[in-house]
Amino acid sequence: MSFEEMWADLLPVGRDAASGGYHRFAWTPPELDCRAWFLDEARRRDLEVEHDANGNMIAWWLPAGGARDGAVLTGSHLDSVPGGGAFDGPLGVVSAFAAVDLLRERGTAPGRPIGIAVFAEEEGARFGVACLGSRLLTGAIDPGRARALTDEDGNAFADVLHKAGLDPASIGPDEDLLARIGCYVELHVEQGRALSEPVGIASSIVPHGRWRFGFIGEGNHAGTTRLRDRRDPMVPFAEMVLAARASAEGNETVATVGKVGVTPGGVNAIASSVTAWLDARGPDDAAVQRTVTETHDAARRAGRAHGVEVEVEQESYTEVVDFNQGLRERLAAVLGDVPVLPTGAGHDAGILSSRVPSAMLFVRNPTGVSHAPAERAEPADCLAGVEALTSVLADLANG
Amino acid sequence: MSFEEMWADLLPVGRDAASGGYHRFAWTPPELDCRAWFLDEARRRDLEVEHDANGNMIAWWLPAGGARDGAVLTGSHLDSVPGGGAFDGPLGVVSAFAAVDLLRERGTAPGRPIGIAVFAEEEGARFGVACLGSRLLTGAIDPGRARALTDEDGNAFADVLHKAGLDPASIGPDEDLLARIGCYVELHVEQGRALSEPVGIASSIVPHGRWRFGFIGEGNHAGTTRLRDRRDPMVPFAEMVLAARASAEGNETVATVGKVGVTPGGVNAIASSVTAWLDARGPDDAAVQRTVTETHDAARRAGRAHGVEVEVEQESYTEVVDFNQGLRERLAAVLGDVPVLPTGAGHDAGILSSRVPSAMLFVRNPTGVSHAPAERAEPADCLAGVEALTSVLADLANG
């Protein structure tokens, strides 16, 4: 299967016909279809698939002799945000298969194992913690906390794992697997307008996290409850949205409220509670922390003024990640004069970098749009990405 | 079946075990169960049930001789807001059956027909237009517009009627039925803290309406999209919430945003659109209109500043309703010195009053809470309500 054929097979999976956006949440039917596609592509190439305890999968191309150590890992993820684009995640997996095909066509036999990884729940769209699969693998999240995470329908992560045939008691760091990985190189579509060449190398991931704000007021009738008798959680929530924006401007960070839940959600009823999620990212930990603190302070002040209780919980936080200097230099030596750029987006490569030398290749995004249907990469740039990844894998697996 | 037995039968229908709130949306299974309960109670009393073309039902107690004109109509509705209370609507229907029982126990035979009405979709919780059944009956909404209304899952009102065995082509004003109604008296739980006696008489319903605000921006990645490149609809939406509150304070109205929809709703994605509903009510049309206009202006200004398109559509509006003076005086003569009070809540009696003399009885609400699980009326007050309604029906049906 060529790059184009693999792409065409994945394209309809989980795609909303009206908006063109993808809904591939971890272990839901569309994401399971993506996993089945991955297993088919691995089988087609005689790659041996390893299922780890955390829901991640690796398709291995082993060297003659069957050595399993010092592996060169590539890949990405197949899940999406709600209404996401086609490229975020799948581009890295499809490109990895295409790179293996190119290496074989060119007669390159790997001196070290090459693995194509699919990490589970990278977007955190179902259980609220981004990079859940790689966090579990590397020990960046407590397995007990992970087991208790629930999706919007109240399904616990532990139960979803169990239904998927995995043992929830076995999740957590996998030192054996980590010890076998020599390095990880993830190819990904760039997610802003920062890359003007077809391919670039990531320097760092800026610190980022998500915080859940709960506003607890009192439900009541929208017509008969006087303003002064209200404990309307919608008002301090609105103050919080504006405070987050203002604080981001002041601290040169970005802050986003993209998900909101209102209970009970009736037009003629004052809400009893509002839950909202803040995504904040910035150049350094202090700037992000200031943004969250200022937003929280404003929410609390508004809550006090309206008799509304305000709770905040940090759902995830990732400090700045500087990708491995040696590995970056090696990629640059292979690829020549390509741009080197930081990114505001989290990735499994950022999580893995705490345990194994990690790096990323970016493919140009002409629209600058991501996490939305207009996310795009030109076919020629995708093929340039495959060529770059092929060269990098050849170098790393035989260097 | 006594009042208490009828109440006990209805109590579990559509009740959420965790919150205690009711979810009885028009023609959903819990509301269909309520309708089945109504038909059983009518059958038990040998009342003849009339199904009109608009989804409303009337259980008739006809006078000896079978005259059908000059009817005294009572009743209310059985649907609820999301997470609503037990009393809003059902109290009027249960009290009407109990009043018929009392009249019969006391040997009162009606000189005119007495009808117990259940009006469809009073809350507008499913199709967005409050009092949809009574609006159709009286011609207060265009049948074509009503047919095209859709619920959150995209089901058209016409299709839902069709599935319920009704002919969507036949909906609209029913002059024959209207001509047979001499007057309408609706008993309802009071929805604030305005009534200090067990029973009161309504003077008027203040003007009220609902407006749908659409904020159309551009979905994008929460981490990689610079603030200045964003068209984030959440920000002008938040400005709109605060403007509505401020404008309500300035105009001595009430304004509520209790329902919000965010697309796509991902934590790490800037929303592409936000839809929010404004409920506004006040002492006069001009004050309500100023509140809506000021809120709209603020939303538009914020939209322009953020590259977000703002659309507003009035979903419903009801001008001030002064209940029929003659009928109110007659109720006061029957009940003696009871409080007379206006209400900020809309009711089918308000819609019917444009075509037939209408009035309302209120039963005291000790918590002042409504449209929420804490909504309540004391048993003694409920029985006082039944006594009052019984006296009123006896007077109107034989006076």
Interface residues (C-beta under 8 A of the other chain):
Chain A: S19 G21 V81 P82 G83 G84 E123 G124 A125 G128 A130 E190 Q191 G192 R193 A194 V206 H208 R210 E218 G219 N220 H221 A222 G223 T224 T225 R226 L227 D229 D232 M234 V235 F237 A238 E239 V241 L242 R245 A248 E249 V254 T256 V257 G258 K259 V260 V262 T263 P264 G265 G266 V267 N268 A269 I270 A271 S272 W277 D279 R281 T343 G344 A345 G346 G368 V369 S370 H371 A372 P373 A374
Chain B: S19 G21 V81 P82 G83 G84 E123 G124 A125 G128 A130 E190 Q191 G192 R193 A194 V206 H208 R210 E218 G219 N220 H221 A222 G223 T224 T225 R226 L227 D229 D232 M234 V235 F237 A238 E239 V241 L242 R245 A248 E249 V254 T256 V257 G258 K259 V260 V262 T263 P264 G265 G266 V267 N268 A269 I270 A271 S272 W277 D279 R281 T343 G344 A345 G346 G368 V369 S370 H371 A372 P373 A374
